[in-house]
Amino acid sequence: MTGAGTSPVSGPDADARAALTRQVRAYWNERVHDLEMTDEPVGSPEFFAALDEYRFDKLAYLPRLVNFEGYAGARLLEIGCGIGTDLVRFARGGARVCGVDLSDTALRLARRNLEFNGHRPDTLLLADGVALPFPDQSFDVVYAHGVLQYSADPRSIVTEAQRVLRPGGTAIFMVYNRNSWLMALSKIMKVGLEHEDAPGLRLYSATEFRELLRGFTRMEIVPERFPVASRLHHGWKAAVYNGAFVGLFNAIPRALVRRFGWHLMALCVR
């Protein structure tokens, strides 16, 4: 297949997916991820700096698995780029960045974020990852961290990522692990998951994730995202979590709990 992606075939299933996509778009147009973690004016340099600091404190594993400085000169697409936090890091490392997102709100902020940081994207478009507006084999890297689980049609995003990747190109995905420490703790402590009200949210086992990503020549699934002190929650439950659970869990040899990481990272080669 050559050229930009095509919309799914019409029919009841396609109609249901389109309706869910509209709900997903509306949900993320009304929200900025981690907005509650800063009091800085939305869209200011201080706002973007605060959310970058919070994200990479919470996701300290991410720079260990994803070399943001390792794609200098590469053409990189982020599907679901949000406000551009990760895209800025790739751009800072010399990648030629492009981004797509369903949310107008996110894209407006992503443009500002890149500008404040002295970068200009090759392309930043309002688009659905199931029908990417790019030719075949036009990217060296496709990145979608925390996107597939919120999509109405995650498999189509994967096949589109495969289509626009050059042979030998890299794809990086993350989904939430259903069999994780956080799912268990959420049920025990009766504390809801962040964005658990998002339309269509689904969680995956490692086996299901591997099946979703079928078609890559190589694939490594890495469970990550283990407990760190929470700034999001307050009260006695947060005190127990921060004061006892985080330390106790992280004292367990990682080999024994590795498979229970909240994030399942996939490092793939087309």
Buried (B, 14 or more C-beta within 10 A) or exposed (E): EEEBBEEBEEEEEBEEBBEBBEEBBEBBBEBBBBEEBBEBEEBEBEBBBBBBEBBBEBBEBBEEBBEBEEBEEBBBBBBBBBBBBBBBBBBBBBBBBBBBBBBEBBBBBBBBBBEBBEBEBEBBBBBBBBBBBBEBBBBBBBBBBBBBBBBBBBBBBBBBBBBBBBEEBBBBBBBBBBBBBBBEBBEEBEBEBBBEEBBBBBBBBBEBBBEBBEEBEEBEBBBBBBBBEBBEEEEEBBEEBBEEBBEEBEEEEEEEBEBBBBBBBBBBBB
